[in-house]
Amino acid sequence: MKHKIIIALFGIGLLSNVSCTDLEEEVIDESLEGSGQAEAISGAIAPAYGQISWTWRHTNYYGLQLIPSDEAILPYRGGVDWYDNGKFLEVHRHNIAPSNSLVGSSWNEVTRNISRTITAIDVLQPLADEGNVEAEGGLYEMIALRAYLNMLTLDSWGLAFKKETSGELSEVIRGQDAIDYIENELLSVVDVINTSRGPGRITQATVWGFLARLSLNAAVYRDPYGTPDFTSEDMNKVIEYTDNIINSGMYSLSPEYFELFNDENHDNPELIFALDQRGVMNREHSRWAYWSLAGSWYPRPEHPSADGTDGPAITPDFYQTWVDAYGDVDPAEADARFYQENQIIPEELRDLTGVSPENDEDHYYCMSAEDFEINRGIIRGVIWGPRKDENGSFYTCDEGYRIYPVIQRKGNGPDKDVDYVNHTLQVDFSNEGRLHKNGYRVSKYQFSRTSPNGNNYSSVDLVLMRLAEIYLMRAEAKLRTGDNAGALADVNTVRTSRTARPEQTPEPLSAIDLDILFRERGFELYWEGFRRSDQIRFGRYEDTWTEKTDDNVHHRLFPIPQDAIDGASNVAGYLEQNEGY
């Protein structure tokens, strides 16, 4: 219980808006209890790394980055699913109250994660001072992780927490002070931190990547409501740090784009930093895989409870960026990042004219569970998958499982039980637009084969930094300093690297500007948590898109949860609400 009590107290110190009781009862890392107790060093750092999975959970920080952008929209599905007191509707429209629970849970998990790094630092610092080399290495990682998490609070709420030990009150800092603090923390470890622990741990390359991100966004962080002033000094830092990573030769771009998000991705040479999951803990989740998918779709026949949730879809506006880029050519044919066809429907079954759930008993093909894999990327139209009988068991055949057009079983729309799931472009907050089937879906992450239910025990690492992003950051810095040729070369390096399916490898671009670069970041990094920050940095966050018309610059930052402000009220002026709320 000692670890849990310390964590709860630190959560209070960082103004978490979750009660002490909740914090005391929650244990993230299984090594904290009983016979599974680890030795002091690994036991200190594991809770901080383990908390990242809940920080980036779909209904925490991941959702807070995805839903406010033009990438995604989450309606009140059919008037029955995903309302959650309107939190997703508010966030998408940029009409957010300080009591919004998506903002509140995100704040809580990030600040709790910071607290766990401080817990680890308290344990590791004395051991490092005594000359323990392993403790010293762990200490450097925790300092870097604390800096990264403070970058998240700076990006979303415009502030960082300066707190060195558990015995002191956090200092709330903003603007240049916050930038300097985070930068100095990262610089203090970049030359001494490990260089080869793998993507599940923070390495020197990871720290270089953090420094590049910080410098790329520094103009926004200094003046979050103004027009960013991208200085040559900042952009040259971006180029320096990205050069270090690219020139190290330790990483390479993946020829198959979707292998970056598969069960075996931990060893993919493009990954620089990722949440190491590999299917050993309940908290290792597949939520980035299933959140968007249809609730009637079962991607794993061997696990009948694994399905989608009919959550967010891409907005028609984001889809249109692909159409505009490729014109008369279907983006699924033009760009390997848009789509991967894993389900080859027999030719004689493809035409569904006259076929319906009432007469399709024999309209299926057979596939073993081991060979069945759903399509990936942006999912459009009628989907195919295993079907359950009236007893909840999948229909089988000699080769394994029957694969049918998926019947719309969820919701209360007019197509329920009488038509197939047919994902259409239209998705919005109207009665028609919010039906469960509406909207193109994103199937970027593989449904882990180690997960018994599609939720937990996933083996797919959550990718937090990879080489393609490094090239695109360098391209942006070069473009903002007038090196158009260098920027174009970097963007084309990324575009033309996806060669596993040559017929879908994007053609190199002939020219580059900020609009095209913004578009290319969207194509390469969609649904990875970058779009909101990209829109702010490129001056697009006040634009209009599906169901969003707000143009208030103060909404670039989220409100500080009212519970957190109330909890700090005994210290006058300690935590003040962001402008515009």
Summary of the structure (lengths in Angstrom):
residues: 581
radius of gyration: 23.7
end to end distance: 38.7
largest distance: 77.1
contacts: 1965
relative contact order: 0.14
helix: 43%
strand: 9%
